[in-house]
Amino acid sequence: MGYMTAGKLQQVENQLQSYQILFWLCVAGAIIFAIVAIFLFFYFHIPTVFLELTGIRRKWAIQKIQKSNAPIQLKKTKKEKKPKIVKDIGAEETQLLSEDVTTGEETAVLKPQDMFVVEKELKMVETEKYL
């Protein structure tokens, strides 16, 4: 009863060999995924994100400002775009009309609907909180 036959012994050896191959495949997969994880960790600047979310970076900045006794200047997160001149009509000098000049006509009030079409309405909100 306690003895293994040659057939059973061969079956156990095949099973152990299969487990050993599976083990080495898992080790190789773990190494590959660890390398990919380390690459992505630095590619997405996770240390910087961690410092921002925990407030450590803000604490360092405040300490640096306090040490230098400089006035606090907040860093803008988004660049403000200056309006571009679409068309240069020409620079003509204007003259003031005297108050006694009347033409008898009233100026027509332009309605924004007549001149512009609203394609998209945007609402800008500045906040210190993360949404």
Distance bins in CASP14 RR format, pairs under 12 A and 6 or more apart:
PFRMAT RR
TARGET T0000
AUTHOR 0000-0000-0000
RMODE 2
METHOD distances of the structure
MODEL  1
2 8 0 0 0 0 0 1 0 0 0 0 0
3 9 0 0 0 0 1 0 0 0 0 0 0
4 10 0 0 0 0 1 0 0 0 0 0 0
4 11 0 0 0 0 1 0 0 0 0 0 0
4 12 1 0 0 1 0 0 0 0 0 0 0
4 13 0 0 0 0 0 1 0 0 0 0 0
5 11 0 0 0 0 1 0 0 0 0 0 0
5 12 0 0 0 0 0 1 0 0 0 0 0
6 12 0 0 0 0 0 1 0 0 0 0 0
6 13 0 0 0 0 0 1 0 0 0 0 0
7 13 0 0 0 0 1 0 0 0 0 0 0
7 14 0 0 0 0 1 0 0 0 0 0 0
8 14 0 0 0 0 0 1 0 0 0 0 0
8 15 0 0 0 0 0 1 0 0 0 0 0
9 15 0 0 0 0 0 1 0 0 0 0 0
9 16 0 0 0 0 0 1 0 0 0 0 0
10 16 0 0 0 0 0 1 0 0 0 0 0
10 17 0 0 0 0 0 1 0 0 0 0 0
11 17 0 0 0 0 0 1 0 0 0 0 0
11 18 0 0 0 0 0 1 0 0 0 0 0
12 18 0 0 0 0 0 1 0 0 0 0 0
12 19 0 0 0 0 0 1 0 0 0 0 0
13 19 0 0 0 0 0 1 0 0 0 0 0
13 20 0 0 0 0 0 1 0 0 0 0 0
14 20 0 0 0 0 0 1 0 0 0 0 0
14 21 0 0 0 0 0 1 0 0 0 0 0
15 21 0 0 0 0 0 1 0 0 0 0 0
15 22 0 0 0 0 0 1 0 0 0 0 0
16 22 0 0 0 0 0 1 0 0 0 0 0
16 23 0 0 0 0 0 1 0 0 0 0 0
17 23 0 0 0 0 0 1 0 0 0 0 0
17 24 0 0 0 0 0 1 0 0 0 0 0
18 24 0 0 0 0 0 1 0 0 0 0 0
18 25 0 0 0 0 0 1 0 0 0 0 0
19 25 0 0 0 0 0 1 0 0 0 0 0
19 26 0 0 0 0 0 1 0 0 0 0 0
20 26 0 0 0 0 0 1 0 0 0 0 0
20 27 0 0 0 0 0 1 0 0 0 0 0
21 27 0 0 0 0 0 1 0 0 0 0 0
21 28 0 0 0 0 0 1 0 0 0 0 0
22 28 0 0 0 0 0 1 0 0 0 0 0
22 29 0 0 0 0 0 1 0 0 0 0 0
23 29 0 0 0 0 0 1 0 0 0 0 0
23 30 0 0 0 0 0 1 0 0 0 0 0
24 30 0 0 0 0 0 1 0 0 0 0 0
24 31 0 0 0 0 0 1 0 0 0 0 0
25 31 0 0 0 0 0 1 0 0 0 0 0
25 32 0 0 0 0 0 1 0 0 0 0 0
26 32 0 0 0 0 0 1 0 0 0 0 0
26 33 0 0 0 0 0 1 0 0 0 0 0
27 33 0 0 0 0 0 1 0 0 0 0 0
27 34 0 0 0 0 0 1 0 0 0 0 0
28 34 0 0 0 0 0 1 0 0 0 0 0
28 35 0 0 0 0 0 1 0 0 0 0 0
29 35 0 0 0 0 1 0 0 0 0 0 0
29 36 0 0 0 0 1 0 0 0 0 0 0
29 37 0 0 0 0 0 1 0 0 0 0 0
30 36 0 0 0 0 0 1 0 0 0 0 0
30 37 0 0 0 0 0 1 0 0 0 0 0
31 37 0 0 0 0 0 1 0 0 0 0 0
31 38 0 0 0 0 0 1 0 0 0 0 0
32 38 0 0 0 0 0 1 0 0 0 0 0
32 39 0 0 0 0 0 1 0 0 0 0 0
33 39 0 0 0 0 0 1 0 0 0 0 0
33 40 0 0 0 0 0 1 0 0 0 0 0
34 40 0 0 0 0 0 1 0 0 0 0 0
34 41 0 0 0 0 0 1 0 0 0 0 0
35 41 0 0 0 0 0 1 0 0 0 0 0
35 42 0 0 0 0 0 1 0 0 0 0 0
36 42 0 0 0 0 0 1 0 0 0 0 0
36 43 0 0 0 0 0 1 0 0 0 0 0
37 43 0 0 0 0 0 1 0 0 0 0 0
37 44 0 0 0 0 0 1 0 0 0 0 0
37 46 0 0 0 0 0 1 0 0 0 0 0
38 44 0 0 0 0 0 1 0 0 0 0 0
38 46 0 0 0 0 0 1 0 0 0 0 0
39 46 0 0 0 0 0 1 0 0 0 0 0
40 46 0 0 0 0 1 0 0 0 0 0 0
41 47 1 0 0 1 0 0 0 0 0 0 0
41 48 0 0 0 0 0 1 0 0 0 0 0
41 49 0 0 0 0 0 1 0 0 0 0 0
41 50 0 0 0 0 0 1 0 0 0 0 0
42 48 0 0 0 0 0 1 0 0 0 0 0
42 49 0 0 0 0 0 1 0 0 0 0 0
43 49 0 0 0 0 0 1 0 0 0 0 0
44 50 0 0 0 0 0 1 0 0 0 0 0
45 51 0 0 0 0 1 0 0 0 0 0 0
45 52 0 0 0 0 1 0 0 0 0 0 0
45 57 0 0 0 0 0 1 0 0 0 0 0
46 52 0 0 0 0 0 1 0 0 0 0 0
46 53 0 0 0 0 0 1 0 0 0 0 0
47 53 0 0 0 0 0 1 0 0 0 0 0
47 54 0 0 0 0 0 1 0 0 0 0 0
47 56 0 0 0 0 0 1 0 0 0 0 0
47 57 0 0 0 0 0 1 0 0 0 0 0
48 54 0 0 0 0 0 1 0 0 0 0 0
48 55 0 0 0 0 0 1 0 0 0 0 0
48 56 0 0 0 0 0 1 0 0 0 0 0
48 57 1 0 0 1 0 0 0 0 0 0 0
49 55 0 0 0 0 0 1 0 0 0 0 0
49 56 0 0 0 0 0 1 0 0 0 0 0
49 57 0 0 0 0 1 0 0 0 0 0 0
49 130 0 0 0 0 0 1 0 0 0 0 0
50 56 1 0 0 1 0 0 0 0 0 0 0
50 57 0 0 0 0 1 0 0 0 0 0 0
51 57 1 0 1 0 0 0 0 0 0 0 0
51 58 0 0 0 0 1 0 0 0 0 0 0
51 59 0 0 0 0 1 0 0 0 0 0 0
51 60 0 0 0 0 1 0 0 0 0 0 0
51 61 0 0 0 0 0 1 0 0 0 0 0
52 58 1 0 0 1 0 0 0 0 0 0 0
52 59 0 0 0 0 0 1 0 0 0 0 0
52 60 0 0 0 0 0 1 0 0 0 0 0
52 61 0 0 0 0 0 1 0 0 0 0 0
52 77 0 0 0 0 0 1 0 0 0 0 0
52 128 0 0 0 0 0 1 0 0 0 0 0
52 130 0 0 0 0 1 0 0 0 0 0 0
53 129 0 0 0 0 0 1 0 0 0 0 0
53 130 1 0 0 1 0 0 0 0 0 0 0
54 60 0 0 0 0 0 1 0 0 0 0 0
54 130 0 0 0 0 0 1 0 0 0 0 0
55 61 0 0 0 0 1 0 0 0 0 0 0
55 62 0 0 0 0 1 0 0 0 0 0 0
55 128 0 0 0 0 0 1 0 0 0 0 0
55 130 0 0 0 0 0 1 0 0 0 0 0
56 62 0 0 0 0 0 1 0 0 0 0 0
56 63 0 0 0 0 0 1 0 0 0 0 0
57 63 0 0 0 0 0 1 0 0 0 0 0
57 64 0 0 0 0 0 1 0 0 0 0 0
57 75 0 0 0 0 0 1 0 0 0 0 0
58 64 0 0 0 0 0 1 0 0 0 0 0
58 65 0 0 0 0 0 1 0 0 0 0 0
58 72 0 0 0 0 0 1 0 0 0 0 0
58 74 0 0 0 0 0 1 0 0 0 0 0
58 75 0 0 0 0 0 1 0 0 0 0 0
58 128 0 0 0 0 1 0 0 0 0 0 0
59 65 0 0 0 0 0 1 0 0 0 0 0
59 66 0 0 0 0 0 1 0 0 0 0 0
60 66 0 0 0 0 0 1 0 0 0 0 0
60 67 0 0 0 0 0 1 0 0 0 0 0
61 67 0 0 0 0 0 1 0 0 0 0 0
61 68 0 0 0 0 0 1 0 0 0 0 0
61 70 0 0 0 0 0 1 0 0 0 0 0
61 72 0 0 0 0 1 0 0 0 0 0 0
61 73 0 0 0 0 0 1 0 0 0 0 0
61 74 0 0 0 0 0 1 0 0 0 0 0
61 75 0 0 0 0 1 0 0 0 0 0 0
62 68 0 0 0 0 0 1 0 0 0 0 0
62 70 0 0 0 0 0 1 0 0 0 0 0
62 72 0 0 0 0 1 0 0 0 0 0 0
62 74 0 0 0 0 0 1 0 0 0 0 0
64 70 0 0 0 0 1 0 0 0 0 0 0
64 72 0 0 0 0 0 1 0 0 0 0 0
64 73 0 0 0 0 0 1 0 0 0 0 0
65 71 0 0 0 0 1 0 0 0 0 0 0
65 72 1 0 1 0 0 0 0 0 0 0 0
65 73 0 0 0 0 1 0 0 0 0 0 0
65 74 0 0 0 0 0 1 0 0 0 0 0
65 75 0 0 0 0 0 1 0 0 0 0 0
66 72 0 0 0 0 1 0 0 0 0 0 0
74 126 0 0 0 0 0 1 0 0 0 0 0
74 128 0 0 0 0 1 0 0 0 0 0 0
76 126 0 0 0 0 1 0 0 0 0 0 0
77 126 0 0 0 0 1 0 0 0 0 0 0
77 127 0 0 0 0 0 1 0 0 0 0 0
77 128 0 0 0 0 0 1 0 0 0 0 0
77 130 0 0 0 0 0 1 0 0 0 0 0
78 124 0 0 0 0 1 0 0 0 0 0 0
78 125 0 0 0 0 0 1 0 0 0 0 0
78 126 0 0 0 0 1 0 0 0 0 0 0
80 124 0 0 0 0 0 1 0 0 0 0 0
80 126 0 0 0 0 0 1 0 0 0 0 0
81 124 0 0 0 0 0 1 0 0 0 0 0
85 91 0 0 0 0 0 1 0 0 0 0 0
95 101 0 0 0 0 0 1 0 0 0 0 0
97 103 0 0 0 0 1 0 0 0 0 0 0
108 114 0 0 0 0 0 1 0 0 0 0 0
109 115 0 0 0 0 0 1 0 0 0 0 0
110 116 0 0 0 0 0 1 0 0 0 0 0
112 118 0 0 0 0 1 0 0 0 0 0 0
125 131 0 0 0 0 1 0 0 0 0 0 0
END
